[in-house]
Amino acid sequence: MKLMSFEAAGTRSFGMVAGDGVVDLGRRLGGTLCELIAGGLARAEAAAKGAPADFRLSDVRFLPPIPYPEKIICVGVNYADRNTEYENLERPKYPNIFLRTPGSFVGHGEAILRPPESIQLDYEGECAIIVGRAGRRIPKERALQHIAGLTCMNEGTLRDWTRHGTFNVTQGKNFDKSGGLGPWMVTADEFQSFADLRVMTRVNGEVRQNDTTAHLVFPFVELIAYISTWTALVPGDVIATGTPIGAGVRFKPPRWLAPGDRVEVEVTGVGTLANPIADEAVA
């Protein structure tokens, strides 16, 4: 199933994607997509069975699939080539972890904003996990049972602001509306395996990033096991699994995003998240 959160006719809801339309499950079931995931996705199939689309996708505003997750946990430098890019020739012992706020993301089709404080807006295409089952200290052999589905992420970054502090990147990773999530989540049962999903980023049609999850330093099961050691995962939590080599900061000279650019992040089996770039309007 493809499940999405959206706004139509001034009302926010969630639903199941059916062709070029969406069946409004919020109207039929109530609550939020996060609550649906927590209660079991079988209800979605039952409620949408035989139902006509309530809206065309072209007539709705896409929201991040989980608009307000409890946690957005991001993993840095998690592709083998990126580890080498940072001159780390040995596999690190632990993942690099940081957090993002829900307000730092917009949905598919919405503008990612370049703030007036920096021109160093960069892209990072990623495959993101949406947690489906709560758990703490989840063993690797059971980790896949805790995945509700996958979505695409553009983990936009203000590069100079990641260097304001000695030991953190929080500022540069959390500017309002600096990243994208979506366009929807695809449920885990649609994937035979998560071990070799292609993650591709295009800027104005030019391929900038292109790798597969086969090259993750810490694959999905290891991330879930490690993260759940120190924090309880809950339904709707988002785990960004890392970005491949090819971000704009690594070009010489760097290739920052600018207003008018269009960034697309494509993940095998999920689809394509697309966002234009615009300057943030400041009063």
N, C-alpha and C positions, 0 to 999 in steps of 0.2 A: 504493500500500500504506500501511496504518497499522501502524507498528511501535512497540512499547512495551517498557519495562522494568517488571518487577513482582516482587512477592513472594507466594508461595503455599505453604501448608503449611510455613512456616519456611524456604523456599529461595528465593533470588533467581534470576531468569532474565529472558529477553526473548522476545518473540514477535510474531506477526502477528495483528492484530485481525480477527476474522471475525464480523460481526454483533454479537451480544451476548456473544461469547466470544473467547478468545485461544488460538491454536495455539502451543504451547511450542517455540520454535525453539532455545532454549538446550539443551534435552534432546536435540534431534535433531542440532544442529550443534556444540554446545560453544561456549566463549568468551563474549563479550559483544556487545551490539548495536554498540558502537563498533568492535570487531574485525570484525564482519560488514560494516559500512559500508566499512571500509578494504579488505576483500577483495572487495567487489562484491555488490550487493543481489540479483543474479540467483539466488544460492544460497537466499535466503529464499523466493522464489516456488517454486523447485523443491522445497524441503523441505516447504512447506505445502500444495502442490497435492494436493487430494483428502483432506487430513487433517482429521479432526474436531477441534473445539475441545477442548482439554484442561481449561480452566477457564472458568467464567462470569466476565465482568468484575466482576460484583457480589461475587464470592468472592475477588478478589485485591486486594492493596494496591498502588496505583499508585506507582511511583518516577519521578523525573525521567527523561525518555527516555534521556538519557546521564547516568547517576548521577555519574560522575567524569570529566568532560571535562578535557582538559589546560588549556584556557583558556575562560573565559567573558568575552567582550569586550562591553562595553555602550557604546552611543552615546547621548549626551545632547542634548536640545533639537534634535531632527532632523525635526520637522514645522514647516511654514512658519508656522502660527499660533502655535506655541510660541516660535519665534524672535522673532516680534513681541511675544509676551507678555513676553519678557525685554528688550524695547525695543531689539532688534537689527533695524534696518530693512533692512540690507543682508545679502545671503547671506554667511555666514562662509566663509573661505577653506579651512578644514580642519574635519573633524568633531571634536566633543568626545568624548573616550574615557576610560573607566575600566574597571577589572576587578572581577569578583566571584569569590567562592570557591564551590565546589560545595556546601559545607555551609550556605550561606545560602539554599538552595532546598529545598522539599519537593515531593512529587508531587501530582497531582490528588486531591482529596478529603481530603488531610491538612491539619491546622491550621497556618496561618501564625501565628507567635507574636509577641505584643507583649511586649517585655522590660520588666523593672521600672525600667530606667533612663530610660524615655521614654514619654510618651503620644502622641507625634507620629508614629505609624505611618501611612504613606500608601500608596496603591496607584499602580501605573503599568502599564497594560495595554500589551503589545507583541507584535509578531510577531517571532519569533526564528529565525534561520537555523542549521541544523546543517550543518557543513562535511562534505563527502564525499570530497574529494580534496585531498591535500597540495599545497602550493605556496608559493612566495615570489616577490614582485614580479609578481603575477598581473595581466596587462593586462585592462582593462575588457571588451574584446571576448571574452575567454575566461572571465570571472568566473562566469557562470552554470553552467559545466561543473563548478564546484567546490562546488555546492550539492547536498547529499544530500536535504534536505527542510526542512520548516518545522514549528515548534511554537508554542504560546502561552506567554507569560510574564507573570507579575505581578511586576514588578521592585520589590518592596516596599522602602520607604525610611523610615528614622527621620530626619525632617527636621532636628531640632535638632542631631543628631550629624553631619550633613553640613557643619556650620558650625564645627566644633571647630578645623579647620585653615584657614589662609588660602588654600591652593592645592589642596585636595583634598576629595573627598567620600567617601573610602574607608570611613571608620568607619560612617557612616550607611547605606551601601549593603551592608554585609556582616555584620550581626547574624545569628547562626545562625537558620535556619528563618524568615527574614523575608520570603521570596518564594516563588512557585510556578512550576513548569515542567510542561508537559504538555497534555492527558493522554497524548499520544503524538506521534510525528512522522509527518507525511504526506510521502511521497516526492515529489521534485521533478517526476517525470513525470506527476503528477496535476494539475498546474497548467499552463494554457495560457500564463499570464503572471503575473509577480509585481508588475506595475505598478499594480494597482488593487484590492488586497485590503483589505477593511474590517476595522478593528480597533475593537472595542467593549468597554467595561468597564461592568459593572453592579455596584452595591452595593445589596444587599437588593432587587434587582429594578429599581432606578432607574438609568437610563442616565446615566453620568457622563462617559464619553469615547466619541467616535464620529467616526472619520476614516478615510481610506484611504491606502494606501501611494503613491498618486498624488501626495500632497502632501509626500512626504519631501524634505527639503533635499538629502540625499545618498542616492540610491537604492542598492539592493543591490549593483549592480556597482561603484559608486564606493566603497562601504564595503569590499568585498573587496579591491579594488585598493589602497586606501590602507592598510588594516591590514596586508596582506601585504607591504607595502614594508618595514615595520620588524620584523615577526615572521613566522616561517613558520607558516602555517596547517596543521593536521593533521586527519585524520578525527575527527569527534566534537566538535571545537571548536564553541562556541555564540557567535553574534553577535546580541545584542539590538539591534534597529534603531531604537529610540526610541519614545517614548510621545506620544500626542496631547494636546492641551489638555484640561483638565478634572480634573486631579489635585486631591485634597482640600486641599492647601496653598493653592490659588488661590481658594478660597471665602472670603467674609468674613462671619462668622469662619471659619477653617479647619474642615474636616470630617474629623477624624481617624477612623481605624478603631478599633473597640472590640470586646471580646469579645462573641460572639453575632452579629456581622456576617458576611455571606457575600459574597465577591467573585467575580465571573465575568468572565473574559476570553475573548472570542470572536473568532476570526480566520476569514475566509472560506476555505473549503476545508479547514480544519484541524479545527475543532470548538470546544468550550468547556472551558476550564480553570476549575474551581470549587474554592474553598478557604474554609473557615470561619476566623474569627479567634478566637484564645484567648490568655489570659495565659500567659506562660511560668512554669512551676512552678519555684520556686527553693527549694532545701533550706535 
